[in-house]
Amino acid sequence: MTHVISVLNMKGGVGKTTTTVMLGEFLAGEFGKKVLLVDMDPQISMSIAMLGEFHWSRVNEANATLVPLFLDALIEGRRSTPQFDVHKTLQRNASDVQTITGVDLLPSSYDVIPLQRHLAVMTVARHSPVKAWDILGPGIAPIMDDYDYVLIDCPPSLEVMTMNALRISEGYVIPTIPDVLSTYGVPLVQEQVGVFAEEVGMECPRELGIIVTKYRMLSSVHRAQVNRMRNDATLPQLMEPWIPETNRIAASAADEGFPSLQVKYGREHFRALRQLTDAFRRRVEGN
């Protein structure tokens, strides 16, 4: 069974991309899972982090990103054949950790940004044969069964790209820095996911939990916010342990190769990140 999970927060800069990549790499490297990462954020942070700027530029020039998938939907009937080829787009063994071969990537491009306005029109056009939130699922369906996990890095909004992710997701996680501004939008995420699910007539994706990122143990604000979230029964459960704020983890998205997960994320934090990934895996799989 393939588990499709969205990683989202309405606020940017909270560590969504780092969290998505970390979960994918630990699931593959430590738990033997086959993982597909999907970059649905037009900021393309995950695509650059996984491929590096030079490789991504070559991929983008070859039109081997998710952009043709959305273009095909926008100009349906005006192309003799679809331009999107999921097998051509798939970047195999995309992890920069030398020992990990079980993480593939579907990259995105800045070129998707001007398409979003037109896709939004599709969302409300009653005559449109394809709804804007039903583009990603059919496009990647030919490879879905090849993976144990599909992790989708979403933009900091509940617009077309996030809708496509949620449409095929069984659940979602919310990474957040434990400060006032970052956690303020968590209830909004819950509300808007529910509204979207009701609007399209689908079962609401499961609230799998909150992942605390960039945690500073010495910060009284961080400690207070963690306690507040932990004791608020209206919020998704927190997944433990927290992801600490360290230079090593912040630099894990650098364009360079790493011999192991321990080196990439820091040997002193390896055990905690493995435990967090295991907590995520168990919650997804119902253990």
C-alpha positions in Angstrom: 0.0 0.0 0.0 1.3 3.5 -0.9 1.0 6.1 1.8 0.6 9.6 0.3 1.2 12.4 2.9 1.2 16.2 2.4 3.6 18.4 4.4 2.1 21.8 4.8 1.8 25.0 6.8 0.3 28.4 5.9 3.5 30.1 7.0 6.8 29.9 5.1 10.2 29.4 6.6 9.1 26.8 9.1 11.2 23.9 7.8 8.7 22.2 5.5 11.2 21.3 2.8 13.9 20.2 5.3 11.3 18.1 7.1 10.0 16.4 4.0 13.5 15.5 2.7 14.6 14.3 6.1 11.6 12.1 6.5 12.1 10.7 3.0 15.7 9.9 3.5 15.3 8.3 6.9 12.4 6.3 5.7 14.5 4.9 2.9 17.9 4.7 4.7 16.8 3.4 8.1 13.4 1.7 7.4 13.9 0.3 3.9 11.1 2.2 2.4 10.8 3.2 -1.3 10.0 7.0 -1.2 8.8 9.5 -3.8 9.2 13.2 -3.0 7.0 15.5 -5.0 7.8 19.3 -5.1 4.5 21.2 -5.3 6.0 24.4 -4.0 6.6 27.0 -6.8 9.6 28.2 -4.8 11.2 24.9 -5.8 13.3 24.7 -2.6 13.2 20.9 -2.6 14.1 20.5 -6.2 17.2 22.7 -5.7 18.1 21.0 -2.5 17.9 17.5 -4.0 19.3 18.2 -7.4 21.5 21.2 -7.0 21.2 24.3 -9.1 23.2 23.0 -12.1 21.4 19.7 -12.4 18.0 21.3 -11.8 18.8 23.9 -14.6 19.4 21.0 -17.0 16.3 19.2 -15.9 14.3 22.5 -16.3 15.7 23.1 -19.8 14.7 19.6 -20.8 11.2 20.4 -19.7 11.4 17.4 -17.3 9.4 19.0 -14.4 5.8 19.0 -13.3 5.1 22.1 -15.4 4.0 20.2 -18.6 1.5 18.3 -16.5 -0.4 21.5 -15.6 0.1 22.9 -19.1 -1.5 19.8 -20.6 -4.6 20.3 -18.3 -4.8 24.0 -19.3 -4.7 23.5 -23.0 -6.5 20.1 -23.1 -7.8 19.4 -26.6 -5.3 21.7 -28.3 -2.4 19.4 -28.2 -2.2 16.3 -30.3 -0.5 14.4 -27.6 0.2 15.3 -23.9 3.7 16.7 -23.2 4.0 15.4 -19.7 5.8 12.1 -19.3 6.1 11.0 -15.6 8.9 8.6 -16.4 10.9 11.3 -18.1 10.3 13.7 -15.3 11.2 11.2 -12.5 14.6 11.8 -11.0 15.8 8.5 -9.6 18.1 8.2 -6.6 17.9 11.9 -6.0 19.2 11.9 -2.4 22.7 13.4 -2.0 23.4 10.7 0.7 25.7 8.2 -1.0 24.2 5.2 0.9 20.6 5.9 0.0 19.1 4.7 -3.3 15.5 4.5 -2.4 14.4 8.2 -2.8 13.2 9.5 -6.1 12.0 13.1 -6.9 9.4 14.7 -9.2 10.8 18.3 -9.5 9.0 21.5 -10.1 9.9 24.8 -11.8 9.4 28.5 -11.4 7.5 28.3 -14.7 4.5 27.0 -12.8 4.0 30.3 -11.1 2.2 32.1 -14.0 0.1 29.0 -14.5 -1.5 29.2 -11.1 -3.9 32.1 -12.0 -5.2 30.1 -15.0 -5.5 27.0 -12.9 -7.5 28.9 -10.3 -10.0 29.8 -13.0 -10.4 26.1 -13.8 -11.3 25.6 -10.2 -14.4 27.7 -10.5 -15.3 27.0 -14.1 -18.3 24.7 -14.1 -17.9 23.8 -17.7 -14.3 22.7 -17.3 -14.0 18.9 -17.9 -11.0 18.8 -15.5 -11.0 20.4 -12.1 -7.7 22.1 -11.1 -7.3 19.9 -8.0 -7.5 16.7 -10.1 -4.4 17.1 -12.2 -1.5 15.7 -10.1 -3.2 12.4 -9.1 -3.9 11.1 -12.7 -0.5 12.4 -13.8 1.6 10.4 -11.4 -0.8 7.4 -11.1 1.4 5.2 -13.4 4.3 5.2 -10.9 2.4 5.4 -7.6 2.4 1.7 -6.8 6.2 1.7 -7.1 6.5 3.4 -3.7 5.7 2.8 0.0 5.5 6.6 0.6 4.8 9.6 -1.4 5.7 12.8 0.5 4.5 16.1 -1.0 6.1 19.4 -0.2 3.3 22.0 -0.4 3.5 25.8 -0.7 2.5 28.0 2.3 -1.1 28.4 1.0 -4.1 26.3 0.3 -4.3 27.2 -3.3 -4.2 25.0 -6.4 -0.9 23.2 -5.8 -1.8 22.3 -2.2 -5.3 21.3 -3.3 -3.7 18.8 -5.8 -1.6 17.4 -3.0 -4.5 17.0 -0.5 -6.7 15.5 -3.2 -4.5 12.4 -3.2 -3.3 12.4 0.4 -4.5 10.1 3.2 -3.1 12.5 5.7 -1.0 15.5 6.4 1.6 16.8 8.9 2.3 20.4 9.9 5.9 21.4 10.6 6.1 24.5 12.7 8.7 26.5 14.6 7.4 26.8 18.2 6.9 30.5 18.2 3.8 32.6 18.3 3.6 33.6 14.7 4.4 30.2 13.3 1.9 28.3 15.4 -0.8 30.8 15.0 -1.9 29.4 11.6 -2.1 25.7 12.7 -5.9 25.9 13.4 -6.3 27.6 10.0 -4.6 24.7 8.3 -7.0 22.3 10.0 -10.0 24.4 9.1 -9.1 24.9 5.5 -8.2 21.3 4.8 -11.7 20.4 6.2 -13.4 23.0 4.0 -11.6 21.8 0.9 -12.4 18.1 1.6 -16.1 19.0 2.0 -16.1 21.1 -1.1 -14.8 18.4 -3.4 -16.7 15.6 -1.6 -13.8 13.6 -0.4 -12.9 12.1 3.0 -10.9 14.6 5.0 -7.2 13.7 5.2 -6.0 12.5 8.6 -4.4 15.0 10.9 -1.2 13.0 11.5 0.4 15.5 13.8 2.6 18.6 14.3 6.3 18.3 13.8 8.3 20.9 15.9 11.2 22.3 13.9 14.1 24.6 14.7 13.5 24.0 18.4 15.7 26.0 20.8 15.7 24.3 24.2 17.0 27.4 26.0 14.2 29.6 24.6 11.4 30.1 27.1 9.1 31.0 24.2 9.7 27.7 22.4 9.2 25.7 25.6 5.9 27.6 26.4 4.6 27.1 22.9 5.4 23.4 22.9 3.5 23.0 26.2 0.6 25.0 24.9 0.3 22.9 21.8 0.7 19.7 23.7 -2.1 20.6 26.0 -4.5 21.9 23.4 -6.9 19.1 22.5 -8.1 20.9 19.4 -4.7 20.7 17.7 -3.1 17.6 16.1 -0.9 15.6 18.4 2.8 16.6 18.5 5.3 14.1 17.1 8.4 13.7 19.3 11.2 14.4 19.5 11.6 17.9 18.2 13.9 18.9 15.3 16.5 21.1 16.9 17.8 24.3 15.4 21.4 23.6 14.4 23.8 24.7 11.7 24.2 21.0 10.6 20.5 20.5 10.0 20.1 23.9 8.4 23.0 23.1 6.1 21.6 19.7 5.2 20.0 21.2 2.1 23.4 22.3 0.7 24.4 21.1 -2.7 27.0 18.6 -1.8 27.3 14.9 -1.3 27.3 13.2 2.1 28.6 9.7 2.9 25.8 8.9 5.4 22.8 10.3 7.2 24.8 10.8 10.3 27.2 13.1 8.5 24.4 15.0 6.7 22.2 15.7 9.7 24.8 15.5 12.5 25.8 12.5 14.5 24.6 14.0 17.7 21.1 14.4 16.2 20.9 11.2 14.2 19.1 9.2 16.9 16.5 11.8 17.6 15.7 12.2 13.9 15.5 8.5 13.5 13.0 8.3 16.4 10.9 11.1 14.9 10.8 9.3 11.6 9.8 6.1 13.3 7.0 8.0 15.2 5.8 9.4 11.8 5.9 5.9 10.2 4.0 4.3 13.1 1.4 7.0 13.0 0.9 6.7 9.3 0.8 3.0 9.3 -1.4 2.8 12.4 1.1 1.1 14.7 
